Amino acid sequence: MDKNSIGHNIRIARTVAGLSQRELADKLGITWEMISRYETNKVSPLGRVIKIAKILNVPATFLLG
């Protein structure tokens, strides 16, 4: 996984926040499988970056690398 990718940064921020993929997914109203796809860069989360950043309490620029 590219260490500068959005997916990698989401995984780091989610882990630091102490959330599982399922917990983050529940807060976003999506499935945990979609979080997994974001974190493995199979699907782009660009449409949700601001909401993800707010939930994880990080700046959107952190997620964007």
Secondary structure, DSSP 4 states (H G I P E B T S, - for coil): --TTSHHHHHHHHHHHTT--HHHHHHHHTS-HHHHHHHHTTSS--GGGHHHHHHHHTS-HHHHH-
